[in-house]
């Protein structure tokens, strides 16, 4: 809009120019008065600038406090992460060892059960047992209660170890959740008003730029309002310098919006006389500026709308910063609580390690017991096979002895027959000449001999099929 000082610039009068009628000037005056309601936007702009400046000052303090806390919390969280990682590493290593022990124990138990099943499926040869006895297997000669006792003890130890591992895993999980809770609070509601990294958002607050923009808008709005006020003053003056316009000026110019000061006390005063040329210059300026009034009002509205929009950005940012500050304080409080429990957590980790070493020793002992039982029962199987082989050996020896005895008896019997014939010949030839009582044994029969086993029949070799003995020999040879 034109400057009011131009209203009184001298220029030559033009007879062709005619002053607009009073109605036109009154219309301009009414429009200019209405435009002065923009003062509310200017006042609102000043409020926004003041509030933004105060928010910036508060936010600087809040952000500084939050940043200080965050740097300390970040450092402590790194320590907690190291503790958590170390504890989880202990748990992972212990679990791997436990799983390996379980696999080894399971394999040992399966081997033992396989040996017991072999004992159950191996029946004692009938020739080794008393006649008429019910058929028995090798397992009938084993006390299985020892196996059950060892397995029950192992299951109890495994159950205790598994319970300790589960409790330690739960402790680690709870600790990890607490640390994650701190990290979650640290990441919640961070300002994300710009597509930038979190670090840049934190270090480059939008508030200074918003304040600069608001101050510039408020300044331009104040300048525009000043132009509207000047235009209004010029319209009032023009109406008052128009014939019959004094009453209209007094009637229209009253009751201006609060905050607009245009010297209403001078409305009743008579206008200072001016020349016709000066009046015409004044009217020319009014006509020119009147066409811009609506544009100026629109600009003021657009600027206040922009400021209101920036205020929403500011509010969201301040809310985010406030929420971040609250969460940072909450994270700090949670971190303190974790810190109080940290020694106990580290102690639990150490206790778990000590207990696990003891449990490993017990599990190793149980595995040795299982292996010892399996070796004993395997030895029983091997001994039974060797017993069958021994029976075969004794049978062969007994057969050889019987053959020798049979051969000897055949020779003895031949000698006996020869002796009997010689005695009969002697008796026939000499018997008539010798008195009977000269030797009582002269006419007796030859002495007979016999070979018989000594002792009872228990030591006799039982009858075992040759194929059974050969199978035992084959099994023993495969074990070697």
KOLBAPA-947602 format. One record per residue (C-alpha): x, y, z. Coordinates in pm, whole numbers, plus 50000, padded with zeros to 5 digits. Each point is the difference from the previous one (the first is absolute). Layout:
% KOLBAPA-947602
X_Y_Z
...
% end
This chain:
% KOLBAPA-947602
50000_50000_50000
50111_50357_49939
50163_50198_50275
49777_50254_50175
50268_50264_49955
49925_49991_49629
49648_50123_50071
50120_50353_50033
50250_50006_49711
49929_50297_49768
49899_49922_49649
49827_50220_49738
49624_50007_50015
49821_49840_49709
49667_50142_49905
49907_49664_49853
50027_49827_50340
49690_50002_50214
49990_49910_50368
49803_49684_50072
49668_50046_50170
49969_49980_50377
49838_49656_49972
50314_49854_49839
50224_50142_50272
49766_49872_50269
50015_49656_49839
50381_50010_50010
49983_50114_50363
49772_49712_50095
50227_49751_49821
50308_50140_50168
49827_49982_50340
49912_49639_49941
50361_49928_49904
50112_50124_50338
49852_49685_50158
50323_49841_49879
50148_50143_50318
49875_49681_50173
50224_49796_49770
50293_50230_50082
49935_49965_50372
49975_49623_49957
50328_50006_49809
50166_50181_50289
49863_49738_50240
50138_49722_49781
50342_50163_49981
50009_50048_50379
49885_49640_50062
50249_49863_49747
50287_50194_50156
49904_49870_50344
49965_49645_49864
50345_50027_49845
50153_50109_50329
49824_49721_50189
50086_49745_49735
50368_50090_50011
50006_49921_50373
49791_49684_49963
50204_49875_49705
50325_50068_50183
49881_49803_50302
49871_49719_49783
50323_49992_49801
50208_49981_50316
49787_49717_50135
49998_49821_49666
50378_50004_49969
50032_49851_50348
49724_49746_49937
50155_49897_49668
50332_49934_50172
49831_49797_50276
49792_49806_49750
50320_49898_49821
50130_49864_50329
49673_49817_50060
50015_49860_49648
50348_49864_50070
49874_49839_50322
49696_49859_49818
50212_49870_49712
50246_49840_50241
49723_49834_50201
49828_49873_49687
50335_49867_49877
50036_49810_50328
49649_49861_49960
50060_49909_49634
50327_49821_50078
49843_49818_50296
49699_49899_49790
50229_49866_49728
50188_49794_50258
49673_49882_50154
49865_49893_49662
50324_49815_49927
49980_49824_50338
49637_49908_49938
50089_49856_49662
50288_49801_50150
49785_49878_50289
49722_49904_49763
50243_49803_49783
50141_49826_50309
49650_49920_50123
49902_49863_49659
50313_49783_49995
49916_49867_50346
49640_49930_49901
50126_49827_49687
50224_49778_50212
49710_49921_50235
49781_49917_49703
50268_49762_49872
50009_49835_50343
49622_49970_49985
50013_49839_49655
50283_49757_50090
49858_49679_50152
50213_49767_50213
50059_49660_49836
49774_49736_50152
50295_49767_50055
50147_50247_50250
49691_50003_50219
49832_49732_50216
49756_49773_49814
49643_50127_49987
50089_50362_50093
49816_50283_49819
50201_50156_49720
50203_50301_50118
50184_50287_49828
50318_50169_50117
49804_50300_50133
49839_49770_50257
50341_49980_50166
50040_50383_50018
49869_50231_50272
49837_50279_49796
49926_50212_50307
50355_50138_49981
49937_50119_49646
49671_50162_50097
50165_50173_50296
50275_50144_49781
49752_50114_49734
49776_50163_50262
50299_50181_50146
50104_50117_49654
49650_50125_49919
49991_50192_50326
50339_50160_49933
49901_50087_49643
49673_50149_50125
50182_50213_50258
50251_50119_49742
49724_50080_49750
49812_50195_50269
50310_50203_50084
50061_50071_49632
49638_50105_49955
50012_50230_50304
50323_50160_49879
49856_50046_49651
49693_50166_50154
50225_50230_50206
50192_50095_49685
49676_50060_49814
49866_50227_50273
50326_50195_50010
50000_50035_49621
49639_50123_50010
50091_50263_50258
50295_50122_49792
49777_49996_49691
49744_50203_50196
50261_50270_50060
50096_49999_49632
49633_50010_49898
49937_50303_50219
50306_50166_49849
49867_49948_49648
49634_50090_50063
49852_50329_49880
50324_50140_49861
49935_50308_49784
49951_49891_49642
49877_50317_49836
50255_49982_49723
50123_49715_49787
50343_49997_50156
50202_49791_50236
49909_50000_50366
50333_50165_50082
49931_50294_49768
49648_50039_50135
50138_50010_50350
50277_50249_49927
49810_50216_49744
49683_50102_50177
49735_50157_49771
49904_50253_50266
50258_50270_49909
49891_49994_49636
49634_50002_50099
50065_50299_50229
50184_50183_49719
49714_49935_49758
49741_50111_50255
50191_50320_50081
50027_50080_49630
49628_49932_49944
49906_50204_50306
50217_50287_49881
49849_49997_49652
49649_49975_50148
50074_50302_50222
50123_50194_49697
49690_49903_49804
49778_50102_50290
50183_50331_50019
49930_50052_49630
49631_49920_50057
49988_50248_50289
50159_50268_49783
49753_49925_49726
49718_50027_50252
50133_50337_50126
50016_50122_49642
49643_49885_49932
49876_50179_50314
50183_50317_49897
49865_49983_49647
49641_49954_50121
50039_50289_50245
50138_50223_49722
49702_49917_49781
49689_50213_50023
49751_49840_50235
50251_49732_50105
50069_50117_50354
49695_49834_50151
50063_49683_49801
50360_49990_50117
49896_50036_50365
49730_49736_49964
50216_49741_49823
50340_50049_50161
49894_49916_50356
50019_49663_50179
50322_49876_49841
50136_49653_50090
50192_49988_50325
50368_50052_49943
49963_50250_49715
50106_50351_50093
49925_50261_49733
49928_50304_50212
49624_49976_50029
50002_50308_50228
50068_50216_49693
49686_49884_49818
49788_50288_50136
50266_50257_49912
49962_50196_49679
50236_49887_49725
50291_50222_49909
49937_50175_49671
50178_49860_49696
50010_50104_49638
49796_49829_49739
50314_49854_49846
50104_49853_50335
49653_49855_50042
50013_49854_49653
50340_49841_50073
49851_49852_50317
49708_49852_49808
50231_49859_49732
50202_49818_50264
49680_49870_50165
49868_49871_49666
50331_49830_49928
50036_49846_50348
49635_49896_50023
50059_49739_49734
50279_49849_50212
49819_49990_50334
49853_49656_49943
50337_49866_49885
50167_50133_50315
49727_49848_50221
50035_49670_49814
50376_50009_50047
49955_50059_50374
49762_49704_50017
50237_49780_49803
50288_50094_50224
49805_49932_50321
49882_49670_49849
50363_49912_49930
50090_50091_50356
49713_49790_50137
50129_49709_49791
50351_50055_50132
49854_50007_50349
49859_49651_49941
50347_49883_49893
50139_50167_50310
49739_49836_50223
50071_49657_49854
50373_50052_50039
49967_50130_50357
49766_49713_50086
50252_49755_49854
50285_50162_50192
49794_50002_50319
49905_49638_49952
50362_49919_49926
50106_50178_50319
49738_49807_50197
50113_49672_49845
50364_50087_50062
49922_50059_50367
49802_49675_50007
50292_49820_49834
50237_50152_50257
49777_49880_50285
49976_49653_49847
50375_50001_49951
50050_50081_50369
49773_49711_50094
50198_49767_49774
50323_50130_50150
49880_49910_50348
49927_49644_49883
50313_49967_49786
50226_49854_50275
49737_49736_50076
49973_49916_49629
50377_49964_49965
49997_49787_50317
49731_49776_49849
50218_49952_49693
50294_49898_50214
49781_49771_50212
49869_49838_49684
50353_49933_49877
50101_49844_50334
49685_49788_50013
50043_49892_49638
50357_49885_50064
49870_49785_50286
49719_49865_49786
50244_49919_49720
50209_49796_50243
49690_49810_50117
49886_49937_49645
50348_49873_49910
49985_49761_50297
49659_49875_49891
50130_49945_49649
50289_49797_50141
49750_49795_50203
49797_49931_49687
50310_49898_49810
50113_49780_50289
49662_49824_50008
50006_49954_49625
50355_49863_50011
49901_49763_50281
49699_49867_49809
50202_49984_49679
50255_49800_50199
49717_49772_50109
49907_49939_49637
50361_49938_49905
50050_49771_50299
49691_49797_49903
50132_49958_49648
50337_49897_50142
49816_49758_50230
49845_49835_49696
50344_49987_49837
50142_49851_50321
49724_49738_50000
50097_49913_49645
50365_49973_50100
49916_49778_50296
49776_49787_49787
50279_49943_49751
50238_49912_50285
49748_49765_50156
49954_49828_49668
50375_49955_49970
50017_49860_50355
49717_49759_49933
50171_49882_49683
50322_49942_50190
49810_49814_50271
49820_49792_49741
50327_49909_49832
50155_49911_50336
49701_49787_50098
50018_49817_49672
50367_49913_50072
49920_49906_50361
49716_49777_49882
50230_49827_49751
50255_49943_50273
49725_49869_50226
49881_49754_49736
50356_49888_49935
50055_49959_50377
49678_49801_50034
50102_49760_49723
50349_49956_50149
49851_49925_50340
49771_49739_49855
50292_49837_49817
50206_50000_50321
49714_49853_50193
49946_49725_49745
50363_49907_49982
50107_50038_50363
49687_49994_50202
49991_49628_50059
50341_50005_50157
49967_50295_50232
49798_49989_50320
49725_50260_50008
50106_50139_50330
50355_50070_49900
49886_50354_49882
49648_50109_50033
50021_50229_49700
50138_49738_49769
49660_49921_49854
49849_50354_50024
49905_50202_49692
50216_50275_49865
49963_50346_50159
49775_50236_49800
50063_50380_49974
49764_50296_49936
50049_50381_49947
49725_50223_50149
49966_50380_50058
50066_50127_50348
49746_50220_50177
49639_50097_49912
49856_50068_49655
49977_50383_50037
50344_50048_49849
49908_49804_49690
49995_50206_49682
49639_50077_49898
49873_49937_49655
50009_50325_49795
49942_49993_49625
50316_50060_49803
49837_50281_49798
49934_50192_50323
50367_49977_50094
50108_50108_49653
49768_50306_50018
50156_50092_50335
50348_49970_49850
49892_50226_49713
49857_50266_50237
50316_50002_50213
50225_50029_49697
49796_50298_49872
50041_50181_50333
50377_49971_49992
% end
